[in-house]
Amino acid sequence: MKIELLTTFLEVSRTLHFRIASENLFITQSAVSARIKLLEGDLGVLLFDRSQKHLKLTPEGHRLIKHANELIFMWQKAKQDVGIAQSNTMQLVIGSMMSIWDIALQDWLQKIHRNMDDCSLLTTTYSQIELHKSLLNRVIDIAFLFEPIFIEDLVTEQVANVQLHLVSTQAEDVTNAYHLDNLIMVDYGEAVNSQYMREFQYAPVAKHFMSQPIIALNFILEMGGSAYLPRQMTFEHIRKNKLHIVENAPEYSREIYANYLAKSQKVDVIKQAIELFNFVKT
């Protein structure tokens, strides 16, 4: 199965429009249609319902999305690994929950680039369940999670402790923790979510729910509102009086853990990379 067929399928499934997908892929609309028909022929199923005015994914199409993403990632991994084989460079495949990238991993990746010349990076984002599976199946080398994996064959190391505080774009909200309007709920994992729901059970329901703190930060800076955000992401905005700490709000903390296989062939490179967290402020 050709990778471009899967890439085309994912773009059509995202846009639900052959013309827009063709423009985004820089190919003709007829080429998009031909690729989808070829993929449907290979699989023996219809991936899109074309009977209505608007294109819709069939149940089979919905099921293919996850597999298509996995196959494309594995192909990218294989291409990079084969391509660097002659340069004595080690491929390091890093998987993380989406929110952790913005909180703790951006600076760390730059540290790897500056300090480990023989390391080639490949990064991806997974849910916690997918990270468990991908790590045990050796699809990724390091998994970063809020809730660590305690299995005999895995090594678990805490790499960061993230302090979360409630901030608002409105100065008058600093003493108003339990009566805030336009609150954005950010997903920091079950431990923080359950604490928040218990302590704010009588507060107004959050206006929006977002998976990444950086999305919530940019949203409230533009539209106004409040959210629990990591201190390192809000420091500069607080200094400039664009954000204000809600003083009577409880604070939370989240530990970030790195998990890797104890018997990985890359264990020395993994340990060297994780040691660089000692120089990353969180």
C-alpha positions as CSV (number, residue, x, y, z in Angstrom):
1,M,0.0,0.0,0.0
2,K,1.5,3.4,-1.0
3,I,1.9,5.9,1.7
4,E,0.6,8.7,-0.5
5,L,-2.8,6.9,-0.6
6,L,-3.0,7.1,3.2
7,T,-1.8,10.7,3.3
8,T,-4.5,11.6,0.8
9,F,-7.1,9.7,2.8
10,L,-6.2,11.6,6.0
11,E,-6.4,14.9,4.3
12,V,-9.8,14.2,2.8
13,S,-11.0,12.8,6.2
14,R,-9.8,16.1,7.8
15,T,-11.3,18.5,5.2
16,L,-14.3,16.3,4.1
17,H,-13.8,17.9,0.7
18,F,-12.0,16.6,-2.4
19,R,-11.2,20.0,-3.8
20,I,-9.9,21.5,-0.6
21,A,-7.8,18.4,0.0
22,S,-6.4,18.6,-3.6
23,E,-5.4,22.2,-3.0
24,N,-3.7,21.4,0.4
25,L,-1.8,18.4,-1.2
26,F,-0.9,20.4,-4.4
27,I,-2.4,17.8,-6.7
28,T,-5.5,17.7,-8.9
29,Q,-8.9,16.9,-7.6
30,S,-9.1,14.0,-10.0
31,A,-5.9,12.6,-8.6
32,V,-7.4,12.8,-5.1
33,S,-10.5,11.0,-6.2
34,A,-8.4,8.3,-8.0
35,R,-6.2,7.7,-4.9
36,I,-9.3,7.3,-2.6
37,K,-10.9,4.9,-5.1
38,L,-7.6,2.9,-5.3
39,L,-7.4,2.7,-1.5
40,E,-11.0,1.6,-1.2
41,G,-10.3,-1.0,-3.8
42,D,-7.3,-2.3,-1.9
43,L,-9.3,-2.5,1.3
44,G,-12.5,-3.7,-0.2
45,V,-14.6,-1.1,1.6
46,L,-16.1,2.3,1.1
47,L,-14.2,4.9,3.2
48,F,-16.5,7.9,2.4
49,D,-20.3,8.2,1.9
50,R,-20.8,10.2,-1.3
51,S,-24.6,9.8,-1.4
52,Q,-25.3,13.1,0.5
53,K,-24.5,16.7,-0.4
54,H,-21.6,16.7,2.1
55,L,-18.9,14.1,2.2
56,K,-19.0,11.8,5.3
57,L,-16.7,9.2,6.6
58,T,-18.1,5.7,6.8
59,P,-17.6,3.6,9.9
60,E,-14.8,1.9,8.0
61,G,-13.2,5.2,7.2
62,H,-13.3,6.2,10.9
63,R,-11.5,3.0,11.8
64,L,-8.8,3.6,9.2
65,I,-7.7,7.0,10.6
66,K,-5.9,5.5,13.5
67,H,-4.1,2.9,11.4
68,A,-3.3,5.4,8.7
69,N,-1.6,7.7,11.2
70,E,0.4,4.8,12.7
71,L,1.5,3.5,9.3
72,I,2.6,6.9,8.1
73,F,4.6,7.4,11.4
74,M,6.3,4.0,11.0
75,W,7.2,4.9,7.4
76,Q,8.7,8.2,8.5
77,K,10.6,6.3,11.3
78,A,12.0,3.8,8.8
79,K,13.0,6.4,6.2
80,Q,14.9,8.5,8.8
81,D,16.5,5.4,10.4
82,V,17.7,4.1,7.1
83,G,18.8,7.5,5.9
84,I,21.1,8.1,8.9
85,A,22.6,4.6,9.0
86,Q,25.8,5.7,7.2
87,S,26.4,8.7,9.4
88,N,26.8,6.8,12.7
89,T,23.8,8.7,14.1
90,M,21.4,7.2,16.5
91,Q,17.7,7.7,16.0
92,L,15.8,8.7,19.2
93,V,12.0,8.3,18.9
94,I,10.2,10.4,21.5
95,G,6.5,10.1,22.3
96,S,4.5,12.3,24.7
97,M,1.1,13.4,25.7
98,M,0.1,16.6,23.8
99,S,0.1,19.0,26.8
100,I,3.6,17.9,28.0
101,W,5.3,19.1,24.8
102,D,4.6,22.8,25.6
103,I,5.2,22.5,29.3
104,A,8.6,20.7,29.5
105,L,9.9,19.3,26.2
106,Q,10.6,22.2,23.9
107,D,13.7,23.4,25.7
108,W,14.9,19.8,26.2
109,L,14.8,19.0,22.5
110,Q,16.9,22.1,21.9
111,K,19.4,20.8,24.5
112,I,19.6,17.5,22.7
113,H,20.3,19.2,19.4
114,R,23.1,21.3,20.9
115,N,24.7,18.7,23.0
116,M,24.2,15.3,21.2
117,D,25.5,15.6,17.7
118,D,25.1,11.9,17.1
119,C,21.4,11.9,17.9
120,S,18.6,12.2,15.3
121,L,15.2,13.1,16.7
122,L,11.8,11.8,15.7
123,T,8.8,13.0,17.8
124,T,5.2,12.1,18.0
125,T,2.1,12.7,20.2
126,Y,0.0,9.9,21.7
127,S,-2.6,9.4,24.3
128,Q,-1.5,7.8,27.6
129,I,-2.8,4.3,26.5
130,E,-1.1,4.6,23.1
131,L,2.1,5.6,24.7
132,H,2.1,2.4,26.9
133,K,1.5,0.3,23.8
134,S,4.0,2.0,21.6
135,L,6.8,1.9,24.2
136,L,6.3,-1.8,24.9
137,N,6.2,-2.6,21.2
138,R,9.4,-0.5,20.7
139,V,7.8,1.9,18.3
140,I,9.1,4.8,20.5
141,D,12.1,4.9,22.8
142,I,11.0,7.3,25.5
143,A,7.4,8.1,26.6
144,F,6.6,11.2,28.7
145,L,3.5,11.0,30.8
146,F,1.8,12.5,33.9
147,E,1.0,9.1,35.3
148,P,4.1,6.8,35.1
149,I,4.1,3.2,33.9
150,F,5.2,0.8,36.6
151,I,6.1,-2.4,34.8
152,E,9.1,-4.6,35.5
153,D,10.7,-4.1,32.1
154,L,10.4,-0.3,32.2
155,V,12.5,2.4,33.9
156,T,10.6,5.3,35.3
157,E,12.3,8.7,36.1
158,Q,10.7,11.9,37.2
159,V,12.1,14.7,35.0
160,A,10.1,17.7,36.0
161,N,7.7,19.1,38.5
162,V,5.2,21.7,37.1
163,Q,3.5,24.2,39.3
164,L,0.1,25.2,38.0
165,H,-1.6,28.4,39.1
166,L,-4.9,30.1,38.2
167,V,-4.4,33.3,36.2
168,S,-6.9,35.7,34.7
169,T,-6.7,38.5,32.1
170,Q,-8.9,40.7,34.4
171,A,-7.1,42.4,37.4
172,E,-10.4,42.5,39.4
173,D,-10.5,38.6,39.3
174,V,-7.5,38.2,41.7
175,T,-9.8,37.5,44.7
176,N,-12.6,35.9,42.8
177,A,-11.4,32.3,42.3
178,Y,-14.8,30.5,42.6
179,H,-16.9,33.0,40.6
180,L,-14.9,33.4,37.4
181,D,-16.5,33.8,34.0
182,N,-14.9,32.5,30.8
183,L,-12.8,29.8,32.6
184,I,-10.9,27.5,30.4
185,M,-10.4,24.0,31.7
186,V,-7.1,22.5,30.6
187,D,-6.4,18.8,30.7
188,Y,-3.5,18.0,33.0
189,G,-4.4,14.4,33.6
190,E,-6.8,12.7,36.0
191,A,-5.0,13.6,39.2
192,V,-5.4,17.4,38.7
193,N,-8.8,17.1,37.0
194,S,-10.2,15.2,40.0
195,Q,-8.8,17.8,42.5
196,Y,-10.2,20.6,40.5
197,M,-13.7,19.1,40.2
198,R,-13.7,18.5,44.0
199,E,-12.6,22.0,45.0
200,F,-14.6,23.9,42.4
201,Q,-17.8,21.8,42.6
202,Y,-19.9,24.8,43.4
203,A,-18.2,27.2,40.9
204,P,-19.6,28.0,37.5
205,V,-19.0,25.3,34.8
206,A,-15.9,26.0,32.7
207,K,-16.7,27.8,29.4
208,H,-14.3,25.8,27.3
209,F,-12.2,22.7,27.5
210,M,-8.7,22.5,25.9
211,S,-6.1,19.8,25.7
212,Q,-3.0,22.0,25.6
213,P,-2.0,24.8,27.9
214,I,-0.5,26.9,25.1
215,I,-3.8,26.9,23.3
216,A,-5.6,28.0,26.4
217,L,-2.9,30.7,27.0
218,N,-3.2,32.1,23.5
219,F,-6.9,32.0,23.7
220,I,-7.3,34.0,26.9
221,L,-4.7,36.5,25.9
222,E,-6.7,37.2,22.8
223,M,-10.3,36.8,24.1
224,G,-10.0,37.3,27.8
225,G,-10.7,34.7,30.5
226,S,-8.9,32.6,33.0
227,A,-7.1,29.2,33.2
228,Y,-4.8,27.0,35.2
229,L,-1.4,27.4,33.5
230,P,2.2,26.4,34.3
231,R,4.2,29.2,36.0
232,Q,7.0,29.1,33.3
233,M,4.4,29.9,30.6
234,T,2.8,32.8,32.4
235,F,5.8,34.6,34.0
236,E,6.5,37.1,31.3
237,H,2.8,37.9,30.8
238,I,2.3,38.5,34.5
239,R,5.3,40.8,34.5
240,K,3.7,42.8,31.7
241,N,0.4,42.9,33.5
242,K,-1.3,40.9,30.7
243,L,-2.2,38.2,33.2
244,H,-2.9,38.3,37.0
245,I,-2.6,35.5,39.6
246,V,-5.9,34.7,41.3
247,E,-4.6,34.9,44.8
248,N,-7.2,32.8,46.7
249,A,-7.2,29.9,44.2
250,P,-5.6,26.5,45.2
251,E,-2.4,25.7,43.4
252,Y,-1.6,22.3,41.8
253,S,1.5,20.5,40.8
254,R,2.1,17.9,38.2
255,E,5.1,15.5,38.0
256,I,6.3,14.6,34.5
257,Y,7.8,11.2,34.1
258,A,10.0,9.6,31.4
259,N,9.6,5.9,30.8
260,Y,11.9,3.7,28.7
261,L,12.7,0.0,28.3
262,A,15.4,-1.2,30.6
263,K,16.9,-3.5,28.0
264,S,16.6,-1.0,25.1
265,Q,19.6,-1.1,22.7
266,K,19.6,2.7,22.9
267,V,19.6,2.8,26.7
268,D,22.9,4.8,26.9
269,V,21.6,7.4,24.5
270,I,18.3,7.6,26.4
271,K,20.1,8.1,29.7
272,Q,22.3,10.8,28.2
273,A,19.3,12.6,26.8
274,I,17.3,12.4,30.1
275,E,20.3,13.8,32.0
276,L,19.9,17.0,30.1
277,F,16.7,17.7,32.0
278,N,19.0,18.8,34.9
279,F,19.6,21.9,32.8
280,V,16.0,22.6,31.8
281,K,14.1,24.9,34.1
282,T,10.4,24.0,34.7
